[in-house]
Amino acid sequence: MTQPYGYAATLISIVTFFLGALFTTQVSNALGGLRRVVIAGNFLLQGLLIVLGAILTATSVIATEQEDSMEERFAVFADPAILIGFAPLAFQSGATIASSRILGYGGEIPVTVLTSTYAALASDPNLFKLRGNKPRNRRMAAVLCLFIGAICATWIQVESIGMVACLWFGAGVKLVIAAMIFLFMKGQKVAEAENV
């Protein structure tokens, strides 16, 4: 067996993803999910969880350096230390999808499964309508951003220090979003947020 901890990685990822979505939804609903400070705090937490993943990776708690052969690359999955990094990243992924739903974009922009976005684009009766189709525009922007992000992440991983750089970049994006939300977004008042 080349990946003896594969089952544990899968289980940890699924459980912590669910816990991230559950935690984000419950806390956001309790505090008023559309309040500026709640949304900013949500993205701040997501960014900090990615920072934790980056620190675990950068400090070699998790071995991720690129190896010479494919066999050596997959050998990292035989190390139980790899399991440490799954929890914070899966938790923040669950929080991300919960956030998109809280903000009202969960049906338009699935943030974890791009094929759903492709299907939604293909079935849009107004796909080629030039104006007045905001859901289509958001889906197209999501596809484009994900495509550009995938190309950039691949380039960073090959040309730089690998996964660590990608994690730090992702954390930076989340933290910048949190700061922008806190500084510039007009959130709902407590009374309005409770009625949502």
Disulfide bonds with the S-S distance in Angstrom:
none
